[in-house]
């Protein structure tokens, strides 16, 4: 589950408009050819580190940041500590499974991209078969974990999150459409639903508003990164929007998604009965990040160089935005007025 490949996709951080040749998921079989990097033998610490890298831990951290405040809001206070820990552990295992499946399926294009060429399946630290078994086991453990220790609703939502990321995004959308990160980003929104369902056993309008925040946040979060690494994506045949469209169009769409994201964050005030403290913080952080998106648009319209450098700044700022907003959600629950 990711906010974006979670969030963001990759353990490092992403094309020139060129003729794209989508290779299809089956192209991943090339990674098992004799041309694959020779398997590297290392100590136990190196092996463990390689498997940890397979789960993309930085993406997991961001997903869990959205889960805890959601659980506080759903409980209208502090839920059971045991429930919070069970949900976080299960969510981390599930996200690790989805990310490991992603690396297994994308190992052919990872080998072509500078930012991903040191991933363990590319370097040979882990074999494709071992990675597939690891991802499958993690996924099964996560589903059983939620079903037994949390509830069935959260288990089904976890299954949906893994399926959307692995099948919907990685296998179907990523290599076929520049809207890949938009619809594939639904997987990164699922921790909000899972956290809410873990507390209440179902879903409600505030959960949908938080889902909307992350859904509309994903493109202006990930596209700036893609601007920086669009030559990589073009080389690998992945049609991220910045590969197939002008910087101006990318920036315009970022502004549109940012406005929708702000609307969802403010909709939480009436839907969840948030206080003026959250409202003020939400307005402030949306104005701040909105200016970042507008700046990218002005930069693109002026035809200024170094769009990649500005994009990386917006990428990091988007993480700050999401963190501040969800911390505000968590804090607002405990205010005495």
ROBAGU-48292 format. One record per residue (C-alpha): residue number from 1; x, y, z. Coordinates in Angstrom, 2 decimals, always signed. Last residue first. Example, Ala and Ser with C-alpha at 12.3 -4.5 7.8 and 13.67 -1.06 7.14 Angstrom:
% residues 2
(2,(+13.67,-1.06,+7.14))
(1,(+12.30,-4.50,+7.80))
% end
This chain:
% residues 337
(337,(-13.24,+22.84,+23.44))
(336,(-10.94,+20.59,+25.47))
(335,(-8.58,+19.76,+22.57))
(334,(-7.85,+16.04,+22.34))
(333,(-9.28,+15.38,+18.88))
(332,(-7.58,+18.48,+17.50))
(331,(-4.13,+17.01,+18.18))
(330,(-4.62,+13.98,+15.93))
(329,(-6.13,+15.98,+13.07))
(328,(-3.38,+18.61,+13.36))
(327,(-0.80,+15.82,+13.17))
(326,(-2.58,+14.73,+10.01))
(325,(-2.27,+18.16,+8.40))
(324,(+1.33,+18.71,+9.48))
(323,(+2.48,+15.33,+8.14))
(322,(+0.66,+15.74,+4.84))
(321,(+2.17,+19.16,+4.22))
(320,(+5.69,+18.08,+5.22))
(319,(+5.48,+15.23,+2.73))
(318,(+4.32,+17.67,+0.06))
(317,(+7.24,+19.95,+0.89))
(316,(+9.67,+17.15,+0.02))
(315,(+8.15,+16.73,-3.44))
(314,(+7.85,+20.50,-3.91))
(313,(+11.60,+20.87,-3.33))
(312,(+12.31,+17.94,-5.63))
(311,(+10.24,+19.62,-8.34))
(310,(+12.15,+22.88,-8.01))
(309,(+15.39,+21.03,-8.72))
(308,(+13.83,+19.10,-11.58))
(307,(+12.46,+22.25,-13.21))
(306,(+16.04,+23.45,-13.56))
(305,(+15.36,+25.68,-16.56))
(304,(+12.75,+28.45,-16.83))
(303,(+10.13,+28.29,-19.54))
(302,(+8.20,+31.18,-18.04))
(301,(+5.03,+29.12,-18.09))
(300,(+6.83,+26.23,-16.34))
(299,(+8.12,+28.45,-13.50))
(298,(+4.71,+30.05,-13.08))
(297,(+3.16,+26.58,-12.85))
(296,(+5.79,+25.36,-10.39))
(295,(+5.15,+28.45,-8.29))
(294,(+1.42,+27.69,-8.33))
(293,(+2.17,+24.28,-6.81))
(292,(+4.33,+25.79,-4.06))
(291,(+1.70,+28.49,-3.45))
(290,(-0.88,+25.77,-2.88))
(289,(+1.49,+24.20,-0.34))
(288,(+1.46,+27.34,+1.81))
(287,(-2.21,+28.14,+1.28))
(286,(-3.09,+24.54,+2.18))
(285,(-0.88,+24.65,+5.30))
(284,(-2.53,+27.83,+6.52))
(283,(-6.11,+26.78,+5.80))
(282,(-5.58,+23.42,+7.51))
(281,(-3.89,+25.02,+10.52))
(280,(-6.73,+27.49,+10.94))
(279,(-9.41,+24.81,+10.57))
(278,(-7.61,+22.44,+12.96))
(277,(-7.58,+25.12,+15.64))
(276,(-11.13,+26.22,+14.80))
(275,(-12.34,+22.86,+16.04))
(274,(-13.17,+19.74,+14.00))
(273,(-16.78,+18.52,+13.99))
(272,(-16.00,+15.48,+11.84))
(271,(-18.03,+16.32,+8.73))
(270,(-18.15,+20.07,+9.33))
(269,(-14.37,+20.52,+9.68))
(268,(-13.38,+17.52,+7.51))
(267,(-14.62,+19.38,+4.44))
(266,(-11.56,+21.60,+4.91))
(265,(-9.15,+18.76,+4.11))
(264,(-11.30,+17.66,+1.17))
(263,(-11.34,+21.17,-0.31))
(262,(-7.57,+21.49,+0.11))
(261,(-7.03,+18.25,-1.82))
(260,(-9.31,+19.44,-4.61))
(259,(-7.31,+22.68,-4.88))
(258,(-4.05,+20.69,-4.91))
(257,(-5.38,+18.42,-7.64))
(256,(-6.10,+21.42,-9.86))
(255,(-2.70,+23.00,-9.13))
(254,(-0.92,+19.74,-9.97))
(253,(-2.88,+19.47,-13.20))
(252,(-1.65,+22.91,-14.25))
(251,(+1.93,+22.01,-13.27))
(250,(+1.92,+18.85,-15.38))
(249,(+0.47,+20.77,-18.31))
(248,(+3.20,+23.39,-18.03))
(247,(+5.98,+20.82,-17.70))
(246,(+4.86,+19.43,-21.04))
(245,(+3.29,+15.99,-21.33))
(244,(+4.48,+12.46,-22.17))
(243,(+7.35,+12.05,-19.71))
(242,(+5.94,+14.42,-17.04))
(241,(+2.75,+12.29,-17.02))
(240,(+4.54,+9.03,-16.25))
(239,(+4.62,+6.88,-19.37))
(238,(+7.05,+4.15,-18.21))
(237,(+9.21,+3.00,-21.12))
(236,(+12.36,+2.41,-19.04))
(235,(+14.31,+5.12,-20.84))
(234,(+11.37,+7.51,-20.54))
(233,(+11.15,+6.84,-16.81))
(232,(+14.84,+7.56,-16.27))
(231,(+14.69,+10.71,-18.39))
(230,(+11.68,+11.80,-16.32))
(229,(+13.66,+11.68,-13.07))
(228,(+13.28,+15.25,-11.79))
(227,(+9.87,+15.71,-13.36))
(226,(+8.84,+12.37,-11.82))
(225,(+9.62,+13.72,-8.36))
(224,(+7.38,+16.70,-9.08))
(223,(+4.73,+14.21,-10.26))
(222,(+4.73,+12.27,-6.99))
(221,(+3.38,+14.71,-4.41))
(220,(+1.20,+16.81,-6.70))
(219,(-0.28,+13.50,-7.97))
(218,(-0.70,+11.87,-4.51))
(217,(-2.38,+14.76,-2.66))
(216,(-5.72,+14.28,-4.46))
(215,(-6.04,+10.70,-3.19))
(214,(-4.52,+11.56,+0.20))
(213,(-7.05,+14.31,+0.95))
(212,(-9.89,+12.29,-0.57))
(211,(-9.25,+9.38,+1.82))
(210,(-9.34,+11.90,+4.67))
(209,(-12.74,+13.10,+3.44))
(208,(-13.97,+9.49,+3.05))
(207,(-12.89,+8.71,+6.62))
(206,(-14.84,+11.75,+7.82))
(205,(-17.91,+10.43,+5.94))
(204,(-18.04,+7.02,+7.66))
(203,(-16.57,+3.53,+7.35))
(202,(-17.03,+0.25,+9.22))
(201,(-15.82,-1.82,+12.19))
(200,(-15.39,+1.35,+14.24))
(199,(-11.76,+1.28,+15.38))
(198,(-10.14,-1.03,+12.81))
(197,(-12.50,+0.37,+10.18))
(196,(-11.05,+3.86,+10.62))
(195,(-7.46,+2.61,+10.45))
(194,(-8.18,+0.48,+7.39))
(193,(-10.00,+3.32,+5.62))
(192,(-7.11,+5.71,+6.25))
(191,(-4.57,+3.00,+5.37))
(190,(-6.40,+2.71,+2.00))
(189,(-5.30,+6.05,+0.57))
(188,(-1.97,+4.72,-0.71))
(187,(-3.81,+2.03,-2.66))
(186,(-5.92,+4.71,-4.32))
(185,(-2.65,+6.07,-5.74))
(184,(-2.94,+3.57,-8.59))
(183,(-5.71,+5.76,-9.93))
(182,(-3.64,+8.94,-10.02))
(181,(-0.19,+7.35,-10.29))
(180,(-1.07,+5.54,-13.50))
(179,(-2.81,+8.46,-15.20))
(178,(+0.09,+8.60,-17.66))
(177,(-1.18,+5.25,-18.98))
(176,(+0.11,+1.81,-19.94))
(175,(+3.25,+0.90,-18.01))
(174,(+1.97,+1.84,-14.56))
(173,(-1.69,+1.00,-15.07))
(172,(-2.05,-2.77,-15.35))
(171,(+0.60,-4.77,-13.45))
(170,(+1.95,-2.20,-10.98))
(169,(-1.15,-0.06,-10.40))
(168,(-4.20,-2.30,-10.51))
(167,(-2.55,-5.66,-9.86))
(166,(+0.02,-4.88,-7.14))
(165,(-1.30,-1.62,-5.73))
(164,(-5.01,-2.33,-6.07))
(163,(-4.62,-5.93,-4.87))
(162,(-2.62,-4.93,-1.78))
(161,(-5.15,-2.26,-0.82))
(160,(-8.13,-4.55,-1.46))
(159,(-6.66,-7.26,+0.79))
(158,(-6.11,-4.66,+3.50))
(157,(-9.72,-3.49,+3.13))
(156,(-10.88,-7.07,+3.55))
(155,(-8.76,-7.49,+6.71))
(154,(-9.94,-4.14,+8.13))
(153,(-13.57,-5.24,+7.79))
(152,(-12.79,-8.67,+9.24))
(151,(-11.56,-7.30,+12.55))
(150,(-8.37,-6.56,+14.52))
(149,(-6.42,-9.52,+15.92))
(148,(-7.73,-12.46,+13.91))
(147,(-8.76,-10.93,+10.58))
(146,(-6.04,-8.27,+10.68))
(145,(-3.24,-10.74,+11.37))
(144,(-4.60,-13.30,+8.92))
(143,(-4.51,-10.72,+6.14))
(142,(-1.06,-9.44,+7.11))
(141,(+0.41,-12.95,+7.37))
(140,(-0.91,-13.81,+3.92))
(139,(+0.62,-10.68,+2.41))
(138,(+3.97,-11.19,+4.14))
(137,(+4.11,-14.79,+2.91))
(136,(+3.36,-13.75,-0.65))
(135,(+5.98,-10.98,-0.67))
(134,(+8.68,-13.30,+0.73))
(133,(+7.82,-16.07,-1.73))
(132,(+8.02,-13.63,-4.64))
(131,(+11.30,-12.17,-3.37))
(130,(+12.84,-15.63,-2.98))
(129,(+11.80,-16.53,-6.53))
(128,(+13.21,-13.29,-7.95))
(127,(+16.56,-13.93,-6.23))
(126,(+17.80,-11.53,-3.55))
(125,(+21.21,-9.85,-3.43))
(124,(+21.26,-10.00,-7.23))
(123,(+21.97,-6.31,-7.73))
(122,(+18.69,-5.80,-9.57))
(121,(+16.57,-7.75,-7.09))
(120,(+18.21,-5.93,-4.19))
(119,(+17.56,-2.40,-5.50))
(118,(+20.73,-0.64,-6.63))
(117,(+19.41,+0.11,-10.13))
(116,(+16.46,+2.04,-8.75))
(115,(+17.47,+5.71,-9.10))
(114,(+19.54,+5.10,-12.21))
(113,(+16.73,+3.38,-14.07))
(112,(+17.31,+0.45,-16.42))
(111,(+17.55,-2.32,-13.81))
(110,(+14.39,-1.03,-12.13))
(109,(+12.62,-1.53,-15.48))
(108,(+13.25,-5.28,-15.40))
(107,(+12.72,-5.62,-11.65))
(106,(+9.25,-4.10,-11.86))
(105,(+7.21,-7.22,-11.03))
(104,(+9.43,-8.30,-8.13))
(103,(+9.83,-4.74,-6.87))
(102,(+6.06,-4.25,-6.84))
(101,(+5.48,-7.60,-5.11))
(100,(+7.92,-6.43,-2.40))
(99,(+6.05,-3.12,-2.10))
(98,(+2.69,-4.86,-1.67))
(97,(+4.10,-7.24,+0.95))
(96,(+5.80,-4.46,+2.88))
(95,(+2.56,-2.48,+2.85))
(94,(+0.74,-5.48,+4.34))
(93,(+3.39,-6.02,+7.02))
(92,(+3.40,-2.33,+7.94))
(91,(-0.40,-2.26,+8.11))
(90,(-0.49,-5.31,+10.36))
(89,(+2.06,-3.74,+12.70))
(88,(+0.19,-0.43,+12.72))
(87,(-3.21,-2.04,+13.26))
(86,(-1.97,-4.29,+16.08))
(85,(-0.19,-1.35,+17.71))
(84,(-3.29,+0.86,+17.57))
(83,(-5.51,-1.95,+18.84))
(82,(-3.17,-2.66,+21.76))
(81,(-3.09,+1.04,+22.63))
(80,(-6.90,+0.98,+22.78))
(79,(-8.28,+4.08,+21.15))
(78,(-7.36,+7.58,+22.35))
(77,(-9.99,+10.18,+21.58))
(76,(-12.92,+10.55,+19.23))
(75,(-12.36,+6.88,+18.38))
(74,(-12.52,+7.54,+14.63))
(73,(-10.46,+10.71,+15.05))
(72,(-7.74,+8.92,+17.02))
(71,(-7.71,+6.09,+14.45))
(70,(-7.30,+8.57,+11.62))
(69,(-4.48,+10.28,+13.51))
(68,(-2.66,+6.91,+13.73))
(67,(-3.17,+5.80,+10.11))
(66,(-1.80,+8.84,+8.27))
(65,(+1.69,+8.58,+9.78))
(64,(+1.53,+4.83,+9.07))
(63,(+1.51,+5.45,+5.34))
(62,(+4.50,+7.78,+5.58))
(61,(+6.58,+5.24,+7.49))
(60,(+5.66,+2.48,+5.04))
(59,(+7.01,+4.55,+2.14))
(58,(+10.33,+4.91,+3.90))
(57,(+10.40,+1.15,+4.61))
(56,(+10.40,+0.11,+0.92))
(55,(+9.56,-3.58,+1.60))
(54,(+12.42,-4.92,-0.55))
(53,(+14.84,-2.74,+1.42))
(52,(+14.01,-4.83,+4.50))
(51,(+14.81,-7.96,+2.53))
(50,(+18.17,-6.52,+1.49))
(49,(+18.96,-5.41,+5.05))
(48,(+18.29,-8.92,+6.32))
(47,(+20.68,-10.32,+3.73))
(46,(+23.34,-7.73,+4.55))
(45,(+23.09,-8.46,+8.27))
(44,(+23.29,-12.20,+7.64))
(43,(+26.48,-11.83,+5.65))
(42,(+26.72,-11.35,+1.91))
(41,(+26.64,-13.33,-1.31))
(40,(+25.96,-11.36,-4.45))
(39,(+23.88,-12.94,-7.18))
(38,(+25.19,-12.08,-10.61))
(37,(+23.44,-9.13,-12.31))
(36,(+20.84,-10.38,-14.76))
(35,(+22.18,-10.97,-18.27))
(34,(+21.69,-14.72,-17.91))
(33,(+17.91,-14.06,-17.96))
(32,(+15.84,-13.88,-14.81))
(31,(+15.45,-10.11,-15.03))
(30,(+14.07,-10.54,-18.51))
(29,(+11.02,-12.13,-16.96))
(28,(+9.96,-8.63,-15.98))
(27,(+8.92,-8.14,-19.59))
(26,(+5.85,-10.13,-18.65))
(25,(+4.46,-7.01,-17.04))
(24,(+4.29,-5.21,-20.32))
(23,(+7.19,-3.53,-22.08))
(22,(+5.64,-0.21,-22.80))
(21,(+7.62,+1.29,-25.69))
(20,(+7.64,+5.03,-25.27))
(19,(+8.91,+7.37,-27.96))
(18,(+10.76,+10.05,-26.11))
(17,(+9.79,+13.01,-24.01))
(16,(+12.79,+13.26,-21.91))
(15,(+12.12,+10.55,-18.09))
(14,(+12.38,+9.25,-10.18))
(13,(+13.80,+9.22,-5.04))
(12,(+15.99,+6.46,-3.72))
(11,(+14.00,+3.68,-2.16))
(10,(+11.30,+3.81,-4.71))
(9,(+7.81,+4.88,-5.27))
(8,(+6.53,+7.95,-3.66))
(7,(+3.33,+7.01,-1.39))
(6,(+2.55,+6.20,-1.23))
(5,(+5.08,+4.37,-5.11))
(4,(+2.40,+6.58,-3.50))
(3,(+0.66,+6.88,-0.91))
(2,(+1.50,+3.12,-0.79))
(1,(+0.00,+0.00,+0.00))
% end
